[in-house]
């Protein structure tokens, strides 16, 4: 009942994508996530005073 697996199967059955193309997309996405995690972990911790910055909109 995994919607991603169902979509994958449907795309392949319809001929929209090949399994190899979808595998390539999966690999790219995993690489993007790994790089984002690496960047986040290497970045300095934000200053506590910035914790709520740009979270709430000013009301008029």
C-alpha positions as CSV (number, residue, x, y, z in Angstrom):
1,X,0.0,0.0,0.0
2,X,3.0,2.3,-0.4
3,X,1.8,5.1,-2.6
4,X,5.3,5.7,-4.0
5,X,5.7,2.1,-5.0
6,X,2.2,2.2,-6.5
7,X,3.1,5.3,-8.6
8,X,6.3,3.7,-9.6
9,X,4.6,0.6,-10.9
10,X,2.0,2.7,-12.7
11,X,4.6,4.8,-14.4
12,X,6.4,1.8,-15.6
13,X,3.2,0.0,-16.7
14,X,2.1,3.1,-18.6
15,X,5.5,3.5,-20.2
16,X,6.0,7.0,-18.7
17,X,9.3,5.9,-17.2
18,X,11.6,2.9,-17.3
19,X,12.7,1.3,-14.1
20,X,16.2,2.5,-14.8
21,X,15.0,6.1,-15.1
22,X,13.2,5.9,-11.8
23,X,16.2,4.3,-10.2
24,X,18.3,7.1,-11.4
25,X,15.8,9.7,-10.0
26,X,15.9,7.8,-6.6
27,X,19.7,7.9,-6.6
28,X,19.7,11.7,-7.4
29,X,17.2,12.4,-4.6
30,X,19.2,10.3,-2.1
31,X,22.3,12.3,-3.1
32,X,20.5,15.6,-2.7
33,X,19.3,14.6,0.7
34,X,22.8,13.4,1.8
35,X,24.4,16.7,0.6
36,X,21.7,18.7,2.4
37,X,22.3,16.8,5.7
38,X,26.1,17.2,5.3
39,X,25.7,20.9,4.8
40,X,23.3,21.3,7.8
41,X,25.6,19.3,10.1
42,X,28.6,21.3,9.0
43,X,26.8,24.6,9.5
44,X,27.1,26.5,12.8
45,X,24.2,26.4,15.2
46,X,21.9,29.5,14.7
47,X,21.9,32.1,17.3
48,X,19.1,31.6,19.8
49,X,17.9,35.2,19.2
50,X,17.1,34.1,15.6
51,X,14.9,31.2,16.6
52,X,11.6,32.9,15.9
53,X,12.7,35.2,13.1
54,X,10.5,35.1,10.1
55,X,8.1,32.7,11.7
56,X,5.2,35.0,12.4
57,X,3.8,37.7,10.1
58,X,3.2,41.1,11.5
59,X,-0.5,41.9,11.7
60,X,-1.9,45.4,11.0
